[in-house]
Amino acid sequence: MYNLSIRSVKNKTELHIIYLGGISVSIFEALMLLSFGAAWPFSIHKSYVSRSIEGKSPFFLIILIFGYVAGILHKLFYQYDQVIYLYILNLLMVSVDFLLYLRNSRLAKVHRKISQPII
């Protein structure tokens, strides 16, 4: 069970969900992470099936991994709540997509090497 509450923290109004046991999470932070997280399974599936690196940027994926690690550290050291599990889930999915990028780039190199004509 949970209650929806609006509270003021440091002169800011925040919308929180209060679960039994007194755990409070920001509903907007949770919705943001759920929205981002909903896209990753599709990206992972496309990377796995296509075996292509087209449209993928390893730099972008590394930035996302860094951002999720920063979010997890913030939750651990400053504002621990249940949203940390969404950060961890998203970090795992982005990491899988990055590993698939590495696999697919290796496959592309092997394919190019095999496809070269023998002179």
N, CA, C and O atoms as a printed pandas DataFrame, in Angstrom:
     atom_number atom_name residue_name chain_id  residue_number  x_coord  y_coord  z_coord
0              1         N          MET        A               1    0.830   -1.184    0.000
1              2        CA          MET        A               1    0.000    0.000    0.000
2              3         C          MET        A               1    0.868    1.239    0.000
3              4         O          MET        A               1    2.021    1.207    0.432
4              5         N          TYR        A               2    0.313    2.315   -0.482
5              6        CA          TYR        A               2    1.079    3.553   -0.535
6              7         C          TYR        A               2    0.144    4.745   -0.443
7              8         O          TYR        A               2   -1.061    4.634   -0.672
8              9         N          ASN        A               3    0.724    5.888   -0.103
9             10        CA          ASN        A               3    0.032    7.164   -0.080
10            11         C          ASN        A               3    0.760    8.110   -1.011
11            12         O          ASN        A               3    1.982    8.045   -1.145
12            13         N          LEU        A               4    0.014    8.982   -1.651
13            14        CA          LEU        A               4    0.602   10.012   -2.482
14            15         C          LEU        A               4    0.677   11.267   -1.630
15            16         O          LEU        A               4   -0.320   11.665   -1.027
16            17         N          SER        A               5    1.849   11.901   -1.572
17            18        CA          SER        A               5    1.957   13.099   -0.748
18            19         C          SER        A               5    2.696   14.187   -1.503
19            20         O          SER        A               5    3.531   13.921   -2.368
20            21         N          ILE        A               6    2.370   15.396   -1.157
21            22        CA          ILE        A               6    3.076   16.563   -1.669
22            23         C          ILE        A               6    3.749   17.182   -0.459
23            24         O          ILE        A               6    3.096   17.483    0.540
24            25         N          ARG        A               7    5.072   17.374   -0.554
25            26        CA          ARG        A               7    5.780   17.935    0.586
26            27         C          ARG        A               7    6.749   18.993    0.106
27            28         O          ARG        A               7    7.158   19.006   -1.054
28            29         N          SER        A               8    7.103   19.867    1.004
29            30        CA          SER        A               8    8.028   20.942    0.711
30            31         C          SER        A               8    9.383   20.602    1.313
31            32         O          SER        A               8    9.495   20.335    2.509
32            33         N          VAL        A               9   10.400   20.613    0.479
33            34        CA          VAL        A               9   11.760   20.339    0.923
34            35         C          VAL        A               9   12.644   21.480    0.439
35            36         O          VAL        A               9   12.758   21.716   -0.763
36            37         N          LYS        A              10   13.266   22.184    1.371
37            38        CA          LYS        A              10   14.157   23.303    1.033
38            39         C          LYS        A              10   13.460   24.278    0.092
39            40         O          LYS        A              10   14.010   24.639   -0.949
40            41         N          ASN        A              11   12.271   24.698    0.448
41            42        CA          ASN        A              11   11.466   25.660   -0.317
42            43         C          ASN        A              11   11.077   25.168   -1.700
43            44         O          ASN        A              11   10.738   25.973   -2.567
44            45         N          LYS        A              12   11.119   23.857   -1.921
45            46        CA          LYS        A              12   10.653   23.274   -3.181
46            47         C          LYS        A              12    9.525   22.305   -2.860
47            48         O          LYS        A              12    9.586   21.575   -1.870
48            49         N          THR        A              13    8.511   22.302   -3.689
49            50        CA          THR        A              13    7.418   21.362   -3.522
50            51         C          THR        A              13    7.709   20.141   -4.368
51            52         O          THR        A              13    8.010   20.260   -5.555
52            53         N          GLU        A              14    7.622   18.965   -3.762
53            54        CA          GLU        A              14    7.889   17.716   -4.457
54            55         C          GLU        A              14    6.712   16.774   -4.286
55            56         O          GLU        A              14    6.071   16.749   -3.236
56            57         N          LEU        A              15    6.434   16.002   -5.322
57            58        CA          LEU        A              15    5.393   14.992   -5.283
58            59         C          LEU        A              15    6.052   13.652   -5.021
59            60         O          LEU        A              15    6.915   13.219   -5.785
60            61         N          HIS        A              16    5.651   12.997   -3.947
61            62        CA          HIS        A              16    6.267   11.735   -3.550
62            63         C          HIS        A              16    5.202   10.669   -3.337
63            64         O          HIS        A              16    4.044   10.964   -3.042
64            65         N          ILE        A              17    5.628    9.431   -3.496
65            66        CA          ILE        A              17    4.798    8.294   -3.112
66            67         C          ILE        A              17    5.390    7.759   -1.819
67            68         O          ILE        A              17    6.584    7.467   -1.758
68            69         N          ILE        A              18    4.578    7.627   -0.797
69            70        CA          ILE        A              18    5.033    7.091    0.483
70            71         C          ILE        A              18    4.520    5.658    0.589
71            72         O          ILE        A              18    3.312    5.426    0.632
72            73         N          TYR        A              19    5.439    4.704    0.631
73            74        CA          TYR        A              19    5.084    3.302    0.773
74            75         C          TYR        A              19    4.978    2.947    2.248
75            76         O          TYR        A              19    5.469    3.677    3.110
76            77         N          LEU        A              20    4.335    1.823    2.530
77            78        CA          LEU        A              20    4.324    1.330    3.904
78            79         C          LEU        A              20    5.759    1.146    4.359
79            80         O          LEU        A              20    6.598    0.678    3.589
80            81         N          GLY        A              21    6.039    1.493    5.544
81            82        CA          GLY        A              21    7.403    1.441    6.036
82            83         C          GLY        A              21    8.075    2.794    5.936
83            84         O          GLY        A              21    9.221    2.946    6.360
84            85         N          GLY        A              22    7.381    3.783    5.381
85            86        CA          GLY        A              22    7.896    5.145    5.355
86            87         C          GLY        A              22    8.870    5.462    4.240
87            88         O          GLY        A              22    9.494    6.523    4.265
88            89         N          ILE        A              23    9.024    4.585    3.265
89            90        CA          ILE        A              23    9.952    4.844    2.169
90            91         C          ILE        A              23    9.294    5.817    1.201
91            92         O          ILE        A              23    8.166    5.600    0.758
92            93         N          SER        A              24   10.006    6.887    0.880
93            94        CA          SER        A              24    9.490    7.924    0.004
94            95         C          SER        A              24   10.294    7.951   -1.288
95            96         O          SER        A              24   11.524    7.942   -1.248
96            97         N          VAL        A              25    9.625    7.985   -2.424
97            98        CA          VAL        A              25   10.303    8.104   -3.713
98            99         C          VAL        A              25    9.642    9.214   -4.523
99           100         O          VAL        A              25    8.439    9.452   -4.414
100          101         N          SER        A              26   10.450    9.886   -5.334
101          102        CA          SER        A              26    9.926   10.916   -6.213
102          103         C          SER        A              26    9.210   10.248   -7.381
103          104         O          SER        A              26    9.798    9.442   -8.102
104          105         N          ILE        A              27    7.962   10.582   -7.557
105          106        CA          ILE        A              27    7.180    9.966   -8.631
106          107         C          ILE        A              27    7.717   10.370   -9.998
107          108         O          ILE        A              27    7.681    9.570  -10.933
108          109         N          PHE        A              28    8.213   11.597  -10.130
109          110        CA          PHE        A              28    8.709   12.046  -11.423
110          111         C          PHE        A              28   10.031   11.384  -11.784
111          112         O          PHE        A              28   10.266   11.053  -12.947
112          113         N          GLU        A              29   10.892   11.190  -10.796
113          114        CA          GLU        A              29   12.154   10.484  -11.044
114          115         C          GLU        A              29   11.874    9.036  -11.444
115          116         O          GLU        A              29   12.499    8.509  -12.365
116          117         N          ALA        A              30   10.940    8.402  -10.754
117          118        CA          ALA        A              30   10.586    7.021  -11.077
118          119         C          ALA        A              30    9.988    6.925  -12.481
119          120         O          ALA        A              30   10.325    6.009  -13.231
120          121         N          LEU        A              31    9.111    7.853  -12.843
121          122        CA          LEU        A              31    8.515    7.845  -14.186
122          123         C          LEU        A              31    9.561    8.076  -15.269
123          124         O          LEU        A              31    9.504    7.454  -16.330
124          125         N          MET        A              32   10.520    8.972  -15.007
125          126        CA          MET        A              32   11.587    9.219  -15.974
126          127         C          MET        A              32   12.394    7.940  -16.208
127          128         O          MET        A              32   12.660    7.570  -17.352
128          129         N          LEU        A              33   12.780    7.270  -15.126
129          130        CA          LEU        A              33   13.585    6.056  -15.263
130          131         C          LEU        A              33   12.799    4.921  -15.895
131          132         O          LEU        A              33   13.358    4.128  -16.652
132          133         N          LEU        A              34   11.509    4.833  -15.595
133          134        CA          LEU        A              34   10.670    3.816  -16.244
134          135         C          LEU        A              34   10.549    4.088  -17.740
135          136         O          LEU        A              34   10.576    3.160  -18.548
136          137         N          SER        A              35   10.417    5.361  -18.106
137          138        CA          SER        A              35   10.313    5.713  -19.528
138          139         C          SER        A              35   11.598    5.379  -20.267
139          140         O          SER        A              35   11.559    4.783  -21.343
140          141         N          PHE        A              36   12.740    5.760  -19.695
141          142        CA          PHE        A              36   14.012    5.420  -20.325
142          143         C          PHE        A              36   14.180    3.913  -20.393
143          144         O          PHE        A              36   14.604    3.369  -21.412
144          145         N          GLY        A              37   13.847    3.252  -19.309
145          146        CA          GLY        A              37   14.011    1.804  -19.234
146          147         C          GLY        A              37   13.135    1.046  -20.208
147          148         O          GLY        A              37   13.491   -0.055  -20.628
148          149         N          ALA        A              38   11.996    1.611  -20.576
149          150        CA          ALA        A              38   11.092    0.930  -21.506
150          151         C          ALA        A              38   11.694    0.823  -22.905
151          152         O          ALA        A              38   11.337   -0.082  -23.660
152          153         N          ALA        A              39   12.594    1.728  -23.260
153          154        CA          ALA        A              39   13.172    1.728  -24.599
154          155         C          ALA        A              39   14.322    0.731  -24.748
155          156         O          ALA        A              39   14.566    0.240  -25.850
156          157         N          TRP        A              40   15.025    0.428  -23.669
157          158        CA          TRP        A              40   16.227   -0.396  -23.788
158          159         C          TRP        A              40   15.986   -1.823  -24.250
159          160         O          TRP        A              40   16.788   -2.325  -25.037
160          161         N          PRO        A              41   14.944   -2.508  -23.820
161          162        CA          PRO        A              41   14.745   -3.869  -24.342
162          163         C          PRO        A              41   14.614   -3.908  -25.866
163          164         O          PRO        A              41   15.093   -4.847  -26.502
164          165         N          PHE        A              42   13.975   -2.903  -26.455
165          166        CA          PHE        A              42   13.840   -2.851  -27.912
166          167         C          PHE        A              42   15.200   -2.623  -28.577
167          168         O          PHE        A              42   15.514   -3.235  -29.597
168          169         N          SER        A              43   15.992   -1.740  -27.988
169          170        CA          SER        A              43   17.326   -1.470  -28.522
170          171         C          SER        A              43   18.217   -2.707  -28.415
171          172         O          SER        A              43   18.959   -3.024  -29.344
172          173         N          ILE        A              44   18.143   -3.399  -27.284
173          174        CA          ILE        A              44   18.929   -4.617  -27.087
174          175         C          ILE        A              44   18.517   -5.682  -28.099
175          176         O          ILE        A              44   19.371   -6.331  -28.703
176          177         N          HIS        A              45   17.220   -5.861  -28.283
177          178        CA          HIS        A              45   16.727   -6.851  -29.238
178          179         C          HIS        A              45   17.197   -6.531  -30.650
179          180         O          HIS        A              45   17.638   -7.418  -31.380
180          181         N          LYS        A              46   17.101   -5.260  -31.030
181          182        CA          LYS        A              46   17.532   -4.856  -32.373
182          183         C          LYS        A              46   19.030   -5.100  -32.555
183          184         O          LYS        A              46   19.455   -5.585  -33.604
184          185         N          SER        A              47   19.829   -4.768  -31.545
185          186        CA          SER        A              47   21.276   -4.993  -31.630
186          187         C          SER        A              47   21.598   -6.477  -31.732
187          188         O          SER        A              47   22.482   -6.875  -32.490
188          189         N          TYR        A              48   20.894   -7.277  -30.983
189          190        CA          TYR        A              48   21.149   -8.717  -30.966
190          191         C          TYR        A              48   20.782   -9.363  -32.300
191          192         O          TYR        A              48   21.551  -10.153  -32.848
192          193         N          VAL        A              49   19.612   -9.026  -32.811
193          194        CA          VAL        A              49   19.108   -9.655  -34.029
194          195         C          VAL        A              49   19.820   -9.131  -35.276
195          196         O          VAL        A              49   20.165   -9.916  -36.159
196          197         N          SER        A              50   20.044   -7.836  -35.360
197          198        CA          SER        A              50   20.620   -7.255  -36.579
198          199         C          SER        A              50   22.109   -7.546  -36.721
199          200         O          SER        A              50   22.625   -7.600  -37.838
200          201         N          ARG        A              51   22.800   -7.734  -35.607
201          202        CA          ARG        A              51   24.249   -7.966  -35.607
202          203         C          ARG        A              51   24.973   -6.831  -36.314
203          204         O          ARG        A              51   26.008   -7.037  -36.948
204          205         N          SER        A              52   24.418   -5.636  -36.197
205          206        CA          SER        A              52   24.958   -4.463  -36.875
206          207         C          SER        A              52   25.226   -3.361  -35.852
207          208         O          SER        A              52   24.590   -3.303  -34.800
208          209         N          ILE        A              53   26.184   -2.486  -36.183
209          210        CA          ILE        A              53   26.467   -1.340  -35.330
210          211         C          ILE        A              53   25.881   -0.055  -35.913
211          212         O          ILE        A              53   26.125    1.034  -35.394
212          213         N          GLU        A              54   25.117   -0.183  -36.981
213          214        CA          GLU        A              54   24.495    0.976  -37.607
214          215         C          GLU        A              54   23.603    1.708  -36.609
215          216         O          GLU        A              54   22.768    1.100  -35.939
216          217         N          GLY        A              55   23.792    3.009  -36.523
217          218        CA          GLY        A              55   22.962    3.829  -35.655
218          219         C          GLY        A              55   23.351    3.790  -34.187
219          220         O          GLY        A              55   22.673    4.395  -33.356
220          221         N          LYS        A              56   24.415    3.100  -33.853
221          222        CA          LYS        A              56   24.866    3.010  -32.460
222          223         C          LYS        A              56   26.094    3.873  -32.260
223          224         O          LYS        A              56   26.953    3.958  -33.137
224          225         N          SER        A              57   26.175    4.510  -31.108
225          226        CA          SER        A              57   27.338    5.302  -30.756
226          227         C          SER        A              57   27.897    4.789  -29.438
227          228         O          SER        A              57   27.241    4.908  -28.403
228          229         N          PRO        A              58   29.094    4.225  -29.457
229          230        CA          PRO        A              58   29.663    3.737  -28.199
230          231         C          PRO        A              58   29.907    4.877  -27.217
231          232         O          PRO        A              58   29.777    4.689  -26.007
232          233         N          PHE        A              59   30.258    6.055  -27.723
233          234        CA          PHE        A              59   30.468    7.215  -26.858
234          235         C          PHE        A              59   29.184    7.570  -26.111
235          236         O          PHE        A              59   29.220    7.845  -24.911
236          237         N          PHE        A              60   28.058    7.564  -26.811
237          238        CA          PHE        A              60   26.760    7.855  -26.193
238          239         C          PHE        A              60   26.429    6.819  -25.120
239          240         O          PHE        A              60   25.972    7.179  -24.036
240          241         N          LEU        A              61   26.654    5.545  -25.411
241          242        CA          LEU        A              61   26.366    4.490  -24.443
242          243         C          LEU        A              61   27.244    4.623  -23.200
243          244         O          LEU        A              61   26.780    4.387  -22.084
244          245         N          ILE        A              62   28.508    4.999  -23.386
245          246        CA          ILE        A              62   29.403    5.187  -22.245
246          247         C          ILE        A              62   28.947    6.375  -21.396
247          248         O          ILE        A              62   29.013    6.316  -20.169
248          249         N          ILE        A              63   28.490    7.441  -22.031
249          250        CA          ILE        A              63   27.968    8.590  -21.284
250          251         C          ILE        A              63   26.751    8.169  -20.456
251          252         O          ILE        A              63   26.618    8.566  -19.299
252          253         N          LEU        A              64   25.868    7.367  -21.050
253          254        CA          LEU        A              64   24.696    6.891  -20.311
254          255         C          LEU        A              64   25.108    6.008  -19.130
255          256         O          LEU        A              64   24.551    6.132  -18.039
256          257         N          ILE        A              65   26.068    5.130  -19.342
257          258        CA          ILE        A              65   26.552    4.271  -18.257
258          259         C          ILE        A              65   27.101    5.135  -17.127
259          260         O          ILE        A              65   26.801    4.896  -15.957
260          261         N          PHE        A              66   27.906    6.140  -17.474
261          262        CA          PHE        A              66   28.449    7.057  -16.470
262          263         C          PHE        A              66   27.323    7.764  -15.712
263          264         O          PHE        A              66   27.382    7.902  -14.490
264          265         N          GLY        A              67   26.302    8.210  -16.440
265          266        CA          GLY        A              67   25.176    8.900  -15.805
266          267         C          GLY        A              67   24.415    8.009  -14.838
267          268         O          GLY        A              67   24.054    8.448  -13.747
268          269         N          TYR        A              68   24.166    6.764  -15.223
269          270        CA          TYR        A              68   23.463    5.851  -14.326
270          271         C          TYR        A              68   24.315    5.504  -13.104
271          272         O          TYR        A              68   23.781    5.366  -12.003
272          273         N          VAL        A              69   25.625    5.363  -13.283
273          274        CA          VAL        A              69   26.507    5.115  -12.130
274          275         C          VAL        A              69   26.459    6.314  -11.186
275          276         O          VAL        A              69   26.410    6.142   -9.968
276          277         N          ALA        A              70   26.473    7.523  -11.740
277          278        CA          ALA        A              70   26.374    8.729  -10.910
278          279         C          ALA        A              70   25.047    8.768  -10.149
279          280         O          ALA        A              70   25.012    9.128   -8.972
280          281         N          GLY        A              71   23.966    8.399  -10.822
281          282        CA          GLY        A              71   22.663    8.358  -10.155
282          283         C          GLY        A              71   22.625    7.339   -9.025
283          284         O          GLY        A              71   22.050    7.599   -7.968
284          285         N          ILE        A              72   23.235    6.186   -9.246
285          286        CA          ILE        A              72   23.289    5.151   -8.205
286          287         C          ILE        A              72   24.106    5.641   -7.017
287          288         O          ILE        A              72   23.704    5.458   -5.868
288          289         N          LEU        A              73   25.256    6.267   -7.289
289          290        CA          LEU        A              73   26.079    6.788   -6.198
290          291         C          LEU        A              73   25.342    7.870   -5.407
291          292         O          LEU        A              73   25.444    7.928   -4.182
292          293         N          HIS        A              74   24.606    8.720   -6.112
293          294        CA          HIS        A              74   23.809    9.742   -5.421
294          295         C          HIS        A              74   22.778    9.092   -4.499
295          296         O          HIS        A              74   22.592    9.519   -3.359
296          297         N          LYS        A              75   22.115    8.058   -5.006
297          298        CA          LYS        A              75   21.114    7.367   -4.182
298          299         C          LYS        A              75   21.768    6.688   -2.976
299          300         O          LYS        A              75   21.196    6.681   -1.885
300          301         N          LEU        A              76   22.943    6.127   -3.162
301          302        CA          LEU        A              76   23.620    5.437   -2.064
302          303         C          LEU        A              76   24.098    6.401   -0.982
303          304         O          LEU        A              76   23.979    6.107    0.207
304          305         N          PHE        A              77   24.640    7.551   -1.389
305          306        CA          PHE        A              77   25.275    8.441   -0.428
306          307         C          PHE        A              77   24.409    9.592    0.069
307          308         O          PHE        A              77   24.663   10.125    1.149
308          309         N          TYR        A              78   23.379    9.993   -0.705
309          310        CA          TYR        A              78   22.636   11.190   -0.319
310          311         C          TYR        A              78   21.138   11.001   -0.154
311          312         O          TYR        A              78   20.541   11.626    0.723
312          313         N          GLN        A              79   20.521   10.173   -0.955
313          314        CA          GLN        A              79   19.060   10.098   -0.936
314          315         C          GLN        A              79   18.607    8.686   -1.275
315          316         O          GLN        A              79   17.973    8.463   -2.307
316          317         N          TYR        A              80   18.930    7.739   -0.412
317          318        CA          TYR        A              80   18.600    6.343   -0.694
318          319         C          TYR        A              80   17.092    6.149   -0.690
319          320         O          TYR        A              80   16.412    6.533    0.262
320          321         N          ASP        A              81   16.573    5.552   -1.755
321          322        CA          ASP        A              81   15.178    5.116   -1.820
322          323         C          ASP        A              81   15.076    4.006   -2.861
323          324         O          ASP        A              81   16.081    3.600   -3.445
324          325         N          GLN        A              82   13.874    3.525   -3.087
325          326        CA          GLN        A              82   13.651    2.371   -3.954
326          327         C          GLN        A              82   13.941    2.643   -5.425
327          328         O          GLN        A              82   14.060    1.705   -6.212
328          329         N          VAL        A              83   14.056    3.907   -5.805
329          330        CA          VAL        A              83   14.332    4.262   -7.196
330          331         C          VAL        A              83   15.722    3.767   -7.618
331          332         O          VAL        A              83   15.999    3.637   -8.811
332          333         N          ILE        A              84   16.581    3.496   -6.655
333          334        CA          ILE        A              84   17.921    2.999   -6.972
334          335         C          ILE        A              84   17.851    1.731   -7.822
335          336         O          ILE        A              84   18.723    1.490   -8.656
336          337         N          TYR        A              85   16.810    0.922   -7.608
337          338        CA          TYR        A              85   16.676   -0.317   -8.379
338          339         C          TYR        A              85   16.375   -0.032   -9.846
339          340         O          TYR        A              85   16.770   -0.808  -10.716
340          341         N          LEU        A              86   15.687    1.061  -10.132
341          342        CA          LEU        A              86   15.459    1.445  -11.527
342          343         C          LEU        A              86   16.763    1.910  -12.174
343          344         O          LEU        A              86   17.026    1.610  -13.339
344          345         N          TYR        A              87   17.578    2.645  -11.411
345          346        CA          TYR        A              87   18.894    3.041  -11.927
346          347         C          TYR        A              87   19.736    1.801  -12.245
347          348         O          TYR        A              87   20.375    1.731  -13.295
348          349         N          ILE        A              88   19.732    0.832  -11.336
349          350        CA          ILE        A              88   20.518   -0.387  -11.538
350          351         C          ILE        A              88   20.020   -1.162  -12.748
351          352         O          ILE        A              88   20.819   -1.637  -13.556
352          353         N          LEU        A              89   18.699   -1.294  -12.878
353          354        CA          LEU        A              89   18.123   -2.004  -14.027
354          355         C          LEU        A              89   18.509   -1.313  -15.339
355          356         O          LEU        A              89   18.921   -1.973  -16.293
356          357         N          ASN        A              90   18.373    0.014  -15.381
357          358        CA          ASN        A              90   18.739    0.744  -16.597
358          359         C          ASN        A              90   20.229    0.622  -16.888
359          360         O          ASN        A              90   20.622    0.475  -18.046
360          361         N          LEU        A              91   21.070    0.683  -15.846
361          362        CA          LEU        A              91   22.509    0.508  -16.036
362          363         C          LEU        A              91   22.818   -0.855  -16.641
363          364         O          LEU        A              91   23.651   -0.960  -17.542
364          365         N          LEU        A              92   22.157   -1.894  -16.155
365          366        CA          LEU        A              92   22.378   -3.236  -16.697
366          367         C          LEU        A              92   21.969   -3.320  -18.159
367          368         O          LEU        A              92   22.674   -3.919  -18.971
368          369         N          MET        A              93   20.830   -2.720  -18.498
369          370        CA          MET        A              93   20.361   -2.784  -19.888
370          371         C          MET        A              93   21.273   -2.007  -20.826
371          372         O          MET        A              93   21.561   -2.474  -21.928
372          373         N          VAL        A              94   21.735   -0.826  -20.410
373          374        CA          VAL        A              94   22.648   -0.054  -21.256
374          375         C          VAL        A              94   23.971   -0.800  -21.405
375          376         O          VAL        A              94   24.570   -0.800  -22.481
376          377         N          SER        A              95   24.423   -1.429  -20.334
377          378        CA          SER        A              95   25.666   -2.201  -20.393
378          379         C          SER        A              95   25.547   -3.382  -21.354
379          380         O          SER        A              95   26.486   -3.678  -22.093
380          381         N          VAL        A              96   24.402   -4.053  -21.347
381          382        CA          VAL        A              96   24.176   -5.157  -22.292
382          383         C          VAL        A              96   24.198   -4.624  -23.718
383          384         O          VAL        A              96   24.785   -5.248  -24.602
384          385         N          ASP        A              97   23.562   -3.474  -23.951
385          386        CA          ASP        A              97   23.558   -2.890  -25.291
386          387         C          ASP        A              97   24.980   -2.523  -25.712
387          388         O          ASP        A              97   25.346   -2.704  -26.873
388          389         N          PHE        A              98   25.784   -2.010  -24.779
389          390        CA          PHE        A              98   27.177   -1.679  -25.090
390          391         C          PHE        A              98   27.976   -2.940  -25.416
391          392         O          PHE        A              98   28.769   -2.945  -26.357
392          393         N          LEU        A              99   27.774   -4.000  -24.647
393          394        CA          LEU        A              99   28.467   -5.264  -24.936
394          395         C          LEU        A              99   28.054   -5.826  -26.291
395          396         O          LEU        A              99   28.881   -6.381  -27.015
396          397         N          LEU        A             100   26.779   -5.683  -26.634
397          398        CA          LEU        A             100   26.329   -6.105  -27.965
398          399         C          LEU        A             100   26.976   -5.252  -29.054
399          400         O          LEU        A             100   27.294   -5.758  -30.130
400          401         N          TYR        A             101   27.170   -3.974  -28.783
401          402        CA          TYR        A             101   27.871   -3.118  -29.742
402          403         C          TYR        A             101   29.288   -3.652  -29.982
403          404         O          TYR        A             101   29.737   -3.751  -31.124
404          405         N          LEU        A             102   29.985   -3.995  -28.894
405          406        CA          LEU        A             102   31.342   -4.535  -29.031
406          407         C          LEU        A             102   31.335   -5.835  -29.824
407          408         O          LEU        A             102   32.180   -6.041  -30.695
408          409         N          ARG        A             103   30.370   -6.718  -29.518
409          410        CA          ARG        A             103   30.262   -7.979  -30.262
410          411         C          ARG        A             103   30.003   -7.715  -31.742
411          412         O          ARG        A             103   30.648   -8.303  -32.610
412          413         N          ASN        A             104   29.058   -6.828  -32.017
413          414        CA          ASN        A             104   28.683   -6.553  -33.404
414          415         C          ASN        A             104   29.805   -5.878  -34.184
415          416         O          ASN        A             104   29.961   -6.123  -35.380
416          417         N          SER        A             105   30.585   -5.033  -33.519
417          418        CA          SER        A             105   31.705   -4.403  -34.227
418          419         C          SER        A             105   32.777   -5.439  -34.546
419          420         O          SER        A             105   33.412   -5.370  -35.598
420          421         N          ARG        A             106   32.984   -6.402  -33.643
421          422        CA          ARG        A             106   33.925   -7.491  -33.907
422          423         C          ARG        A             106   33.423   -8.353  -35.064
423          424         O          ARG        A             106   34.205   -8.748  -35.929
424          425         N          LEU        A             107   32.126   -8.644  -35.083
425          426        CA          LEU        A             107   31.550   -9.416  -36.190
426          427         C          LEU        A             107   31.699   -8.682  -37.519
427          428         O          LEU        A             107   31.949   -9.306  -38.550
428          429         N          ALA        A             108   31.545   -7.360  -37.498
429          430        CA          ALA        A             108   31.683   -6.572  -38.729
430          431         C          ALA        A             108   33.115   -6.628  -39.246
431          432         O          ALA        A             108   33.335   -6.707  -40.455
432          433         N          LYS        A             109   34.096   -6.587  -38.335
433          434        CA          LYS        A             109   35.499   -6.681  -38.759
434          435         C          LYS        A             109   35.793   -8.044  -39.380
435          436         O          LYS        A             109   36.465   -8.130  -40.408
436          437         N          VAL        A             110   35.293   -9.102  -38.759
437          438        CA          VAL        A             110   35.494  -10.453  -39.291
438          439         C          VAL        A             110   34.830  -10.573  -40.658
439          440         O          VAL        A             110   35.401  -11.158  -41.578
440          441         N          HIS        A             111   33.630  -10.024  -40.794
441          442        CA          HIS        A             111   32.905  -10.088  -42.064
442          443         C          HIS        A             111   33.658   -9.339  -43.161
443          444         O          HIS        A             111   33.746   -9.815  -44.293
444          445         N          ARG        A             112   34.207   -8.151  -42.821
445          446        CA          ARG        A             112   34.974   -7.395  -43.811
446          447         C          ARG        A             112   36.229   -8.154  -44.222
447          448         O          ARG        A             112   36.614   -8.144  -45.391
448          449         N          LYS        A             113   36.863   -8.809  -43.258
449          450        CA          LYS        A             113   38.087   -9.560  -43.560
450          451         C          LYS        A             113   37.785  -10.751  -44.463
451          452         O          LYS        A             113   38.540  -11.037  -45.392
452          453         N          ILE        A             114   36.697  -11.435  -44.194
453          454        CA          ILE        A             114   36.299  -12.595  -45.001
454          455         C          ILE        A             114   35.867  -12.149  -46.397
455          456         O          ILE        A             114   36.106  -12.855  -47.377
456          457         N          SER        A             115   35.236  -10.988  -46.488
457          458        CA          SER        A             115   34.699  -10.507  -47.766
458          459         C          SER        A             115   35.755   -9.915  -48.691
459          460         O          SER        A             115   35.466   -9.659  -49.860
460          461         N          GLN        A             116   36.971   -9.691  -48.200
461          462        CA          GLN        A             116   37.997   -9.108  -49.056
462          463         C          GLN        A             116   38.395  -10.123  -50.133
463          464         O          GLN        A             116   38.568  -11.311  -49.861
464          465         N          PRO        A             117   38.532   -9.623  -51.347
465          466        CA          PRO        A             117   38.934  -10.530  -52.434
466          467         C          PRO        A             117   40.389  -10.981  -52.271
467          468         O          PRO        A             117   41.244  -10.226  -51.806
468          469         N          ILE        A             118   40.635  -12.187  -52.653
469          470        CA          ILE        A             118   41.995  -12.739  -52.609
470          471         C          ILE        A             118   42.666  -12.462  -53.935
471          472         O          ILE        A             118   42.139  -12.811  -54.992
472          473         N          ILE        A             119   43.822  -11.837  -53.881
473          474        CA          ILE        A             119   44.530  -11.456  -55.109
474          475         C          ILE        A             119   45.702  -12.372  -55.335
475          476         O          ILE        A             119   46.426  -12.216  -56.318
